[in-house]
């Protein structure tokens, strides 16, 4: 049996502002983890982490202590 390695490779995801916004909101509300959000955006985990830190700088917490 012969494998076609092109079939095993996942298709690329285009990074759009809507994908990034959705991923940041789901990370903020702890619905997704970092690898899942990065995959959704088509980013590396390091890129997603830096993007999420920027999101945290400009968005206030939505809870009271």
Gaussian input, Z-matrix of N, CA and C with variables (Angstrom, degrees):
# hf/3-21g

backbone

0 1
 N
 C     1     B1
 C     2     B2     1     A1
 N     3     B3     2     A2     1     D1
 C     4     B4     3     A3     2     D2
 C     5     B5     4     A4     3     D3
 N     6     B6     5     A5     4     D4
 C     7     B7     6     A6     5     D5
 C     8     B8     7     A7     6     D6
 N     9     B9     8     A8     7     D7
 C    10    B10     9     A9     8     D8
 C    11    B11    10    A10     9     D9
 N    12    B12    11    A11    10    D10
 C    13    B13    12    A12    11    D11
 C    14    B14    13    A13    12    D12
 N    15    B15    14    A14    13    D13
 C    16    B16    15    A15    14    D14
 C    17    B17    16    A16    15    D15
 N    18    B18    17    A17    16    D16
 C    19    B19    18    A18    17    D17
 C    20    B20    19    A19    18    D18
 N    21    B21    20    A20    19    D19
 C    22    B22    21    A21    20    D20
 C    23    B23    22    A22    21    D21
 N    24    B24    23    A23    22    D22
 C    25    B25    24    A24    23    D23
 C    26    B26    25    A25    24    D24
 N    27    B27    26    A26    25    D25
 C    28    B28    27    A27    26    D26
 C    29    B29    28    A28    27    D27
 N    30    B30    29    A29    28    D28
 C    31    B31    30    A30    29    D29
 C    32    B32    31    A31    30    D30
 N    33    B33    32    A32    31    D31
 C    34    B34    33    A33    32    D32
 C    35    B35    34    A34    33    D33
 N    36    B36    35    A35    34    D34
 C    37    B37    36    A36    35    D35
 C    38    B38    37    A37    36    D36
 N    39    B39    38    A38    37    D37
 C    40    B40    39    A39    38    D38
 C    41    B41    40    A40    39    D39
 N    42    B42    41    A41    40    D40
 C    43    B43    42    A42    41    D41
 C    44    B44    43    A43    42    D42
 N    45    B45    44    A44    43    D43
 C    46    B46    45    A45    44    D44
 C    47    B47    46    A46    45    D45
 N    48    B48    47    A47    46    D46
 C    49    B49    48    A48    47    D47
 C    50    B50    49    A49    48    D48
 N    51    B51    50    A50    49    D49
 C    52    B52    51    A51    50    D50
 C    53    B53    52    A52    51    D51
 N    54    B54    53    A53    52    D52
 C    55    B55    54    A54    53    D53
 C    56    B56    55    A55    54    D54
 N    57    B57    56    A56    55    D55
 C    58    B58    57    A57    56    D56
 C    59    B59    58    A58    57    D57
 N    60    B60    59    A59    58    D58
 C    61    B61    60    A60    59    D59
 C    62    B62    61    A61    60    D60
 N    63    B63    62    A62    61    D61
 C    64    B64    63    A63    62    D62
 C    65    B65    64    A64    63    D63
 N    66    B66    65    A65    64    D64
 C    67    B67    66    A66    65    D65
 C    68    B68    67    A67    66    D66
 N    69    B69    68    A68    67    D67
 C    70    B70    69    A69    68    D68
 C    71    B71    70    A70    69    D69
 N    72    B72    71    A71    70    D70
 C    73    B73    72    A72    71    D71
 C    74    B74    73    A73    72    D72
 N    75    B75    74    A74    73    D73
 C    76    B76    75    A75    74    D74
 C    77    B77    76    A76    75    D75
 N    78    B78    77    A77    76    D76
 C    79    B79    78    A78    77    D77
 C    80    B80    79    A79    78    D78
 N    81    B81    80    A80    79    D79
 C    82    B82    81    A81    80    D80
 C    83    B83    82    A82    81    D81
 N    84    B84    83    A83    82    D82
 C    85    B85    84    A84    83    D83
 C    86    B86    85    A85    84    D84
 N    87    B87    86    A86    85    D85
 C    88    B88    87    A87    86    D86
 C    89    B89    88    A88    87    D87
 N    90    B90    89    A89    88    D88
 C    91    B91    90    A90    89    D89
 C    92    B92    91    A91    90    D90
 N    93    B93    92    A92    91    D91
 C    94    B94    93    A93    92    D92
 C    95    B95    94    A94    93    D93
 N    96    B96    95    A95    94    D94
 C    97    B97    96    A96    95    D95
 C    98    B98    97    A97    96    D96
 N    99    B99    98    A98    97    D97
 C   100   B100    99    A99    98    D98
 C   101   B101   100   A100    99    D99
 N   102   B102   101   A101   100   D100
 C   103   B103   102   A102   101   D101
 C   104   B104   103   A103   102   D102
 N   105   B105   104   A104   103   D103
 C   106   B106   105   A105   104   D104
 C   107   B107   106   A106   105   D105
 N   108   B108   107   A107   106   D106
 C   109   B109   108   A108   107   D107
 C   110   B110   109   A109   108   D108
 N   111   B111   110   A110   109   D109
 C   112   B112   111   A111   110   D110
 C   113   B113   112   A112   111   D111
 N   114   B114   113   A113   112   D112
 C   115   B115   114   A114   113   D113
 C   116   B116   115   A115   114   D114
 N   117   B117   116   A116   115   D115
 C   118   B118   117   A117   116   D116
 C   119   B119   118   A118   117   D117
 N   120   B120   119   A119   118   D118
 C   121   B121   120   A120   119   D119
 C   122   B122   121   A121   120   D120
 N   123   B123   122   A122   121   D121
 C   124   B124   123   A123   122   D122
 C   125   B125   124   A124   123   D123
 N   126   B126   125   A125   124   D124
 C   127   B127   126   A126   125   D125
 C   128   B128   127   A127   126   D126
 N   129   B129   128   A128   127   D127
 C   130   B130   129   A129   128   D128
 C   131   B131   130   A130   129   D129
 N   132   B132   131   A131   130   D130
 C   133   B133   132   A132   131   D131
 C   134   B134   133   A133   132   D132
 N   135   B135   134   A134   133   D133
 C   136   B136   135   A135   134   D134
 C   137   B137   136   A136   135   D135
 N   138   B138   137   A137   136   D136
 C   139   B139   138   A138   137   D137
 C   140   B140   139   A139   138   D138
 N   141   B141   140   A140   139   D139
 C   142   B142   141   A141   140   D140
 C   143   B143   142   A142   141   D141
 N   144   B144   143   A143   142   D142
 C   145   B145   144   A144   143   D143
 C   146   B146   145   A145   144   D144
 N   147   B147   146   A146   145   D145
 C   148   B148   147   A147   146   D146
 C   149   B149   148   A148   147   D147
 N   150   B150   149   A149   148   D148
 C   151   B151   150   A150   149   D149
 C   152   B152   151   A151   150   D150
 N   153   B153   152   A152   151   D151
 C   154   B154   153   A153   152   D152
 C   155   B155   154   A154   153   D153
 N   156   B156   155   A155   154   D154
 C   157   B157   156   A156   155   D155
 C   158   B158   157   A157   156   D156
 N   159   B159   158   A158   157   D157
 C   160   B160   159   A159   158   D158
 C   161   B161   160   A160   159   D159
 N   162   B162   161   A161   160   D160
 C   163   B163   162   A162   161   D161
 C   164   B164   163   A163   162   D162
 N   165   B165   164   A164   163   D163
 C   166   B166   165   A165   164   D164
 C   167   B167   166   A166   165   D165
 N   168   B168   167   A167   166   D166
 C   169   B169   168   A168   167   D167
 C   170   B170   169   A169   168   D168
 N   171   B171   170   A170   169   D169
 C   172   B172   171   A171   170   D170
 C   173   B173   172   A172   171   D171
 N   174   B174   173   A173   172   D172
 C   175   B175   174   A174   173   D173
 C   176   B176   175   A175   174   D174
 N   177   B177   176   A176   175   D175
 C   178   B178   177   A177   176   D176
 C   179   B179   178   A178   177   D177
 N   180   B180   179   A179   178   D178
 C   181   B181   180   A180   179   D179
 C   182   B182   181   A181   180   D180
 N   183   B183   182   A182   181   D181
 C   184   B184   183   A183   182   D182
 C   185   B185   184   A184   183   D183
 N   186   B186   185   A185   184   D184
 C   187   B187   186   A186   185   D185
 C   188   B188   187   A187   186   D186
 N   189   B189   188   A188   187   D187
 C   190   B190   189   A189   188   D188
 C   191   B191   190   A190   189   D189
 N   192   B192   191   A191   190   D190
 C   193   B193   192   A192   191   D191
 C   194   B194   193   A193   192   D192

   B1=1.4464
   B2=1.5305
   B3=1.3027
   B4=1.4490
   B5=1.5245
   B6=1.3399
   B7=1.4570
   B8=1.5095
   B9=1.3052
   B10=1.4532
   B11=1.5235
   B12=1.3135
   B13=1.4560
   B14=1.5200
   B15=1.3197
   B16=1.4677
   B17=1.5243
   B18=1.3391
   B19=1.4595
   B20=1.5238
   B21=1.3304
   B22=1.4576
   B23=1.5225
   B24=1.3238
   B25=1.4595
   B26=1.5283
   B27=1.3249
   B28=1.4620
   B29=1.5217
   B30=1.3082
   B31=1.4547
   B32=1.5159
   B33=1.3035
   B34=1.4551
   B35=1.5184
   B36=1.3110
   B37=1.4566
   B38=1.5123
   B39=1.3157
   B40=1.4526
   B41=1.5272
   B42=1.3242
   B43=1.4600
   B44=1.5207
   B45=1.3270
   B46=1.4611
   B47=1.5236
   B48=1.3284
   B49=1.4745
   B50=1.5279
   B51=1.3211
   B52=1.4650
   B53=1.5265
   B54=1.3348
   B55=1.4702
   B56=1.5248
   B57=1.3252
   B58=1.4668
   B59=1.5271
   B60=1.3359
   B61=1.4666
   B62=1.5309
   B63=1.3169
   B64=1.4665
   B65=1.5283
   B66=1.3184
   B67=1.4664
   B68=1.5265
   B69=1.3415
   B70=1.4639
   B71=1.5254
   B72=1.3169
   B73=1.4731
   B74=1.5199
   B75=1.3277
   B76=1.4661
   B77=1.5279
   B78=1.3163
   B79=1.4677
   B80=1.5298
   B81=1.3322
   B82=1.4644
   B83=1.5260
   B84=1.3122
   B85=1.4677
   B86=1.5299
   B87=1.3303
   B88=1.4744
   B89=1.5230
   B90=1.3320
   B91=1.4529
   B92=1.5279
   B93=1.3416
   B94=1.4541
   B95=1.5101
   B96=1.3274
   B97=1.4560
   B98=1.5351
   B99=1.3022
   B100=1.4628
   B101=1.5327
   B102=1.3361
   B103=1.4672
   B104=1.5373
   B105=1.3177
   B106=1.4624
   B107=1.5299
   B108=1.3194
   B109=1.4588
   B110=1.5265
   B111=1.3226
   B112=1.4618
   B113=1.5230
   B114=1.3034
   B115=1.4607
   B116=1.5264
   B117=1.3238
   B118=1.4647
   B119=1.5263
   B120=1.3306
   B121=1.4637
   B122=1.5170
   B123=1.3061
   B124=1.4553
   B125=1.5159
   B126=1.3240
   B127=1.4637
   B128=1.5200
   B129=1.3299
   B130=1.4557
   B131=1.5252
   B132=1.3108
   B133=1.4677
   B134=1.5266
   B135=1.3245
   B136=1.4678
   B137=1.5279
   B138=1.3188
   B139=1.4694
   B140=1.5222
   B141=1.3311
   B142=1.4658
   B143=1.5175
   B144=1.3202
   B145=1.4572
   B146=1.5237
   B147=1.3311
   B148=1.4639
   B149=1.5214
   B150=1.3216
   B151=1.4686
   B152=1.5269
   B153=1.3230
   B154=1.4684
   B155=1.5254
   B156=1.3315
   B157=1.4680
   B158=1.5219
   B159=1.3347
   B160=1.4688
   B161=1.5296
   B162=1.3217
   B163=1.4682
   B164=1.5321
   B165=1.3178
   B166=1.4646
   B167=1.5273
   B168=1.3273
   B169=1.4627
   B170=1.5226
   B171=1.3230
   B172=1.4590
   B173=1.5224
   B174=1.3228
   B175=1.4648
   B176=1.5189
   B177=1.3061
   B178=1.4632
   B179=1.5274
   B180=1.3258
   B181=1.4683
   B182=1.5292
   B183=1.3049
   B184=1.4624
   B185=1.5344
   B186=1.3173
   B187=1.4612
   B188=1.5210
   B189=1.3329
   B190=1.4652
   B191=1.5174
   B192=1.3349
   B193=1.4639
   B194=1.4931
   A1=108.45
   A2=116.32
   A3=121.69
   A4=109.84
   A5=116.81
   A6=121.87
   A7=110.63
   A8=115.43
   A9=120.88
   A10=106.83
   A11=117.59
   A12=121.54
   A13=112.98
   A14=118.07
   A15=120.63
   A16=110.67
   A17=117.24
   A18=120.95
   A19=111.85
   A20=117.62
   A21=121.36
   A22=112.29
   A23=116.71
   A24=121.47
   A25=109.91
   A26=115.47
   A27=119.91
   A28=110.09
   A29=115.50
   A30=120.50
   A31=111.44
   A32=116.34
   A33=121.16
   A34=111.61
   A35=115.80
   A36=122.27
   A37=107.48
   A38=116.57
   A39=120.82
   A40=108.94
   A41=115.88
   A42=121.21
   A43=109.01
   A44=115.35
   A45=121.01
   A46=108.40
   A47=117.69
   A48=119.47
   A49=112.71
   A50=117.12
   A51=120.17
   A52=110.93
   A53=117.38
   A54=120.81
   A55=110.76
   A56=115.95
   A57=120.39
   A58=110.15
   A59=117.53
   A60=121.19
   A61=110.37
   A62=116.66
   A63=120.76
   A64=111.13
   A65=116.90
   A66=120.38
   A67=111.01
   A68=117.41
   A69=120.26
   A70=111.57
   A71=117.24
   A72=119.69
   A73=111.47
   A74=117.32
   A75=119.69
   A76=111.94
   A77=118.15
   A78=120.35
   A79=110.13
   A80=116.22
   A81=120.97
   A82=111.25
   A83=117.06
   A84=121.73
   A85=112.55
   A86=116.39
   A87=123.98
   A88=112.26
   A89=116.89
   A90=120.78
   A91=110.67
   A92=116.68
   A93=122.44
   A94=109.19
   A95=115.60
   A96=120.22
   A97=108.50
   A98=116.89
   A99=121.48
   A100=113.19
   A101=120.03
   A102=118.50
   A103=113.09
   A104=116.37
   A105=120.12
   A106=110.90
   A107=117.70
   A108=121.64
   A109=111.23
   A110=117.06
   A111=120.75
   A112=110.96
   A113=116.96
   A114=121.13
   A115=110.72
   A116=117.46
   A117=122.23
   A118=111.23
   A119=116.96
   A120=121.94
   A121=113.35
   A122=117.92
   A123=120.51
   A124=111.92
   A125=116.30
   A126=122.38
   A127=109.55
   A128=115.08
   A129=119.18
   A130=107.74
   A131=116.45
   A132=119.59
   A133=110.69
   A134=117.14
   A135=120.47
   A136=110.22
   A137=117.71
   A138=120.90
   A139=111.12
   A140=116.32
   A141=119.98
   A142=110.49
   A143=117.01
   A144=121.07
   A145=110.89
   A146=117.02
   A147=120.44
   A148=111.69
   A149=116.46
   A150=120.97
   A151=110.43
   A152=116.46
   A153=120.21
   A154=111.20
   A155=118.24
   A156=120.21
   A157=110.81
   A158=117.62
   A159=121.28
   A160=110.08
   A161=116.82
   A162=121.44
   A163=110.13
   A164=117.00
   A165=120.56
   A166=112.10
   A167=117.38
   A168=120.32
   A169=111.98
   A170=116.64
   A171=120.53
   A172=114.53
   A173=117.78
   A174=121.54
   A175=108.94
   A176=115.35
   A177=121.64
   A178=110.96
   A179=117.35
   A180=120.56
   A181=110.43
   A182=116.62
   A183=120.08
   A184=111.61
   A185=115.66
   A186=120.96
   A187=109.42
   A188=115.62
   A189=121.94
   A190=109.39
   A191=115.44
   A192=119.75
   A193=111.00
   D1=132.82
   D2=-177.20
   D3=-111.09
   D4=133.42
   D5=179.43
   D6=-96.35
   D7=141.05
   D8=172.41
   D9=-99.78
   D10=109.98
   D11=-175.20
   D12=-67.94
   D13=-21.10
   D14=176.56
   D15=-67.06
   D16=-30.44
   D17=178.50
   D18=-72.19
   D19=-25.66
   D20=-179.21
   D21=-80.08
   D22=-24.73
   D23=-177.64
   D24=-76.43
   D25=132.93
   D26=178.62
   D27=-78.45
   D28=149.20
   D29=178.64
   D30=-69.96
   D31=151.45
   D32=-179.90
   D33=-74.98
   D34=150.56
   D35=178.29
   D36=-109.88
   D37=132.41
   D38=178.82
   D39=-81.09
   D40=130.26
   D41=179.17
   D42=-78.09
   D43=119.58
   D44=177.64
   D45=-124.54
   D46=157.73
   D47=177.29
   D48=-58.80
   D49=-33.04
   D50=179.42
   D51=-68.14
   D52=-41.07
   D53=177.44
   D54=-63.21
   D55=-43.09
   D56=-178.08
   D57=-66.47
   D58=-42.59
   D59=179.14
   D60=-61.60
   D61=-45.75
   D62=179.32
   D63=-62.02
   D64=-42.46
   D65=179.90
   D66=-65.83
   D67=-43.34
   D68=179.33
   D69=-62.89
   D70=-41.84
   D71=178.93
   D72=-65.25
   D73=-39.46
   D74=178.80
   D75=-71.37
   D76=-32.42
   D77=173.72
   D78=-67.69
   D79=-42.71
   D80=-178.33
   D81=-61.68
   D82=-38.13
   D83=-179.10
   D84=-91.35
   D85=6.76
   D86=176.80
   D87=59.14
   D88=36.20
   D89=174.58
   D90=-89.03
   D91=-27.83
   D92=179.47
   D93=-123.05
   D94=159.23
   D95=171.06
   D96=-99.52
   D97=172.48
   D98=-174.55
   D99=-61.60
   D100=-46.14
   D101=179.21
   D102=-61.32
   D103=-37.86
   D104=179.48
   D105=-66.25
   D106=-42.76
   D107=179.13
   D108=-66.29
   D109=-40.94
   D110=179.24
   D111=-63.87
   D112=-41.25
   D113=178.74
   D114=-65.02
   D115=-38.62
   D116=178.77
   D117=-61.55
   D118=-34.99
   D119=-177.23
   D120=-91.42
   D121=-14.03
   D122=-174.91
   D123=76.30
   D124=31.48
   D125=-179.58
   D126=-113.41
   D127=166.76
   D128=168.93
   D129=-79.26
   D130=165.67
   D131=179.27
   D132=-64.71
   D133=-36.37
   D134=179.76
   D135=-65.60
   D136=-43.16
   D137=177.45
   D138=-62.30
   D139=-41.62
   D140=-179.92
   D141=-65.64
   D142=-39.38
   D143=179.26
   D144=-62.61
   D145=-44.53
   D146=178.81
   D147=-65.17
   D148=-39.27
   D149=177.87
   D150=-64.81
   D151=-40.85
   D152=-179.56
   D153=-68.19
   D154=-36.53
   D155=176.06
   D156=-63.26
   D157=-37.69
   D158=175.20
   D159=-64.29
   D160=-41.37
   D161=177.94
   D162=-59.72
   D163=-41.97
   D164=-179.06
   D165=-67.33
   D166=-31.85
   D167=179.54
   D168=-64.04
   D169=-35.35
   D170=-172.17
   D171=-106.52
   D172=4.13
   D173=177.85
   D174=-126.73
   D175=125.25
   D176=-178.57
   D177=-76.78
   D178=154.83
   D179=174.79
   D180=-60.29
   D181=150.00
   D182=-179.55
   D183=-110.78
   D184=35.68
   D185=178.18
   D186=-142.36
   D187=161.95
   D188=177.58
   D189=-109.22
   D190=144.21
   D191=176.19
   D192=-86.11

